[in-house]
Amino acid sequence: MNQCTLQEFLIVTRVAVILHERLGTWAGQLRPRLQDRPVRWFETRSTTDLVQALTGLASPVVLIDLARNPLEGLSDLDRVVTLASRARVLVLDPEAHEGVSALARELGATHVISGFVPPPEVAQLIDRWILLASSPVESQGWSKRLATESPPDAESWLDMACEGPPSNPPA
């Protein structure tokens, strides 16, 4: 078995970052700030999407924006912790609902922020968790493979789609 350095390991390993929110606001804030990180982005809008994204992942990084529906968001937090017990989960409660922060921690949130939070702060925290989730110790659990060759942004996806299939398929 080949031994590799942490830097080499990070190059070929992608961390699943799941952004569970209704409007895509955090996706627009975090993708540009973390575009050079080894990340496979998942954006989920419903519980069904969230469960599908979590299936087979050992230690994803998850952001849950409670927005105006804390009950549903806390229920989704419970699902995340049940399906991926080693997930690092950031719960954002922009409305600062009373008691939600304590309940989210009790349900398994790694960190909870109530009220307004500047996007650079969230990006910094997610960036740190990406590094932690990439470490060889954390990734020794079973996890589905995330393609290392997948493009990091929408423009690259479109370029790849326009090129069509490779002319010489691998044997």
C-alpha positions as CSV (number, residue, x, y, z in Angstrom):
1,M,0.0,0.0,0.0
2,N,1.4,3.4,-0.9
3,Q,2.0,6.0,1.8
4,C,1.2,9.6,0.9
5,T,1.7,12.9,2.5
6,L,-1.2,14.9,3.8
7,Q,-0.8,17.4,1.0
8,E,-0.9,14.6,-1.6
9,F,-3.9,13.0,0.1
10,L,-5.8,16.4,0.0
11,I,-5.2,16.7,-3.7
12,V,-7.0,13.4,-4.5
13,T,-9.6,13.5,-1.7
14,R,-12.8,15.6,-2.0
15,V,-14.8,16.4,1.0
16,A,-18.6,16.5,0.7
17,V,-20.0,19.9,1.7
18,I,-23.8,19.9,2.0
19,L,-25.6,23.2,2.0
20,H,-29.1,22.7,3.2
21,E,-31.1,25.9,2.7
22,R,-34.1,27.0,0.9
23,L,-32.8,29.8,-1.3
24,G,-29.2,29.1,-2.2
25,T,-27.9,32.2,-0.4
26,W,-25.0,30.4,1.3
27,A,-24.1,28.5,-1.8
28,G,-23.5,31.9,-3.5
29,Q,-21.4,33.1,-0.6
30,L,-19.3,30.0,0.1
31,R,-18.5,28.6,-3.3
32,P,-16.4,31.6,-4.5
33,R,-14.7,31.8,-1.1
34,L,-13.8,28.1,-1.0
35,Q,-13.4,27.5,-4.8
36,D,-9.8,26.2,-4.4
37,R,-10.6,23.6,-1.8
38,P,-11.0,19.9,-2.4
39,V,-14.8,20.0,-2.2
40,R,-17.7,18.3,-3.8
41,W,-20.7,20.6,-3.3
42,F,-24.2,19.3,-2.6
43,E,-27.1,21.8,-2.4
44,T,-30.3,20.4,-0.9
45,R,-33.6,22.1,-0.6
46,S,-35.7,19.3,0.9
47,T,-35.4,16.5,3.4
48,T,-35.4,14.0,0.6
49,D,-32.6,15.8,-1.2
50,L,-30.6,15.9,2.1
51,V,-31.1,12.2,2.8
52,Q,-30.0,11.3,-0.7
53,A,-26.9,13.5,-0.5
54,L,-25.9,12.0,2.9
55,T,-26.2,8.4,1.7
56,G,-22.9,6.7,1.9
57,L,-20.9,9.6,3.3
58,A,-18.7,9.0,6.4
59,S,-17.9,12.5,7.5
60,P,-19.4,15.3,5.5
61,V,-19.5,19.0,6.4
62,V,-23.1,20.2,6.6
63,L,-24.5,23.7,6.9
64,I,-28.2,23.9,7.8
65,D,-29.9,27.3,7.6
66,L,-33.0,27.2,9.7
67,A,-34.3,30.5,8.2
68,R,-38.0,30.8,9.1
69,N,-38.7,27.2,9.8
70,P,-36.6,26.0,12.8
71,L,-38.8,22.9,13.5
72,E,-38.1,21.4,10.1
73,G,-34.5,22.4,10.2
74,L,-34.0,20.7,13.6
75,S,-35.7,17.6,12.3
76,D,-33.3,17.6,9.4
77,L,-30.4,18.1,11.8
78,D,-31.5,14.9,13.6
79,R,-31.5,13.1,10.3
80,V,-28.0,14.2,9.5
81,V,-26.6,13.0,12.8
82,T,-28.5,9.7,12.4
83,L,-27.2,9.1,8.9
84,A,-23.7,10.5,9.3
85,S,-22.7,10.4,12.9
86,R,-19.3,11.9,12.2
87,A,-20.7,14.8,10.2
88,R,-19.6,18.3,11.2
89,V,-22.8,20.3,11.3
90,L,-23.1,24.1,11.4
91,V,-26.6,25.3,12.2
92,L,-27.5,28.9,11.4
93,D,-30.5,30.5,13.0
94,P,-30.7,34.0,11.5
95,E,-33.9,34.7,13.3
96,A,-32.4,33.8,16.7
97,H,-35.4,31.8,17.8
98,E,-35.5,31.3,21.6
99,G,-34.2,27.9,22.7
100,V,-33.2,26.7,19.3
101,S,-29.4,27.0,19.8
102,A,-29.5,24.8,22.9
103,L,-31.8,22.2,21.3
104,A,-29.6,22.1,18.1
105,R,-26.5,21.4,20.2
106,E,-28.4,18.7,22.1
107,L,-29.4,17.1,18.8
108,G,-25.8,17.0,17.7
109,A,-24.9,20.2,16.0
110,T,-21.2,20.8,16.0
111,H,-21.7,24.6,16.2
112,V,-24.7,26.9,16.2
113,I,-24.8,30.6,15.3
114,S,-27.8,32.7,16.1
115,G,-28.6,36.1,14.5
116,F,-26.6,37.7,11.7
117,V,-23.3,36.1,10.8
118,P,-20.9,37.5,8.3
119,P,-20.3,35.2,5.3
120,P,-16.4,35.3,5.7
121,E,-16.8,33.9,9.3
122,V,-18.9,31.0,8.0
123,A,-16.4,30.4,5.2
124,Q,-13.5,30.4,7.6
125,L,-15.2,27.8,9.8
126,I,-16.3,25.6,6.9
127,D,-12.7,25.8,5.5
128,R,-11.3,24.6,8.8
129,W,-13.8,21.7,8.8
130,I,-12.9,20.8,5.2
131,L,-9.3,20.4,6.3
132,L,-10.2,18.3,9.3
133,A,-12.5,16.1,7.3
134,S,-9.8,15.5,4.7
135,S,-7.3,14.2,7.2
136,P,-6.4,10.5,6.8
137,V,-7.6,9.7,10.4
138,E,-11.1,11.1,9.7
139,S,-11.5,9.4,6.3
140,Q,-10.8,5.9,7.5
141,G,-14.5,5.2,7.7
142,W,-16.6,3.8,4.9
143,S,-17.7,6.5,2.5
144,K,-18.8,6.5,-1.1
145,R,-16.1,7.7,-3.5
146,L,-16.5,11.3,-4.7
147,A,-15.1,11.8,-8.2
148,T,-11.8,13.7,-8.1
149,E,-12.1,14.8,-11.7
150,S,-15.4,16.5,-11.3
151,P,-15.2,20.2,-12.2
152,P,-15.3,22.7,-9.3
153,D,-17.7,25.1,-10.9
154,A,-20.7,25.4,-13.3
155,E,-18.7,26.8,-16.2
156,S,-16.4,23.8,-16.1
157,W,-19.3,21.4,-16.0
158,L,-20.7,23.1,-19.1
159,D,-17.3,23.0,-20.9
160,M,-17.0,19.3,-20.1
161,A,-20.6,18.6,-21.3
162,C,-20.0,20.4,-24.6
163,E,-16.9,18.3,-25.3
164,G,-18.8,15.1,-25.3
165,P,-17.5,11.6,-24.5
166,P,-13.8,10.9,-24.8
167,S,-12.7,9.7,-28.2
168,N,-10.6,6.8,-26.7
169,P,-12.6,5.2,-23.9
170,P,-10.5,3.4,-21.3
171,A,-10.1,-0.3,-21.8
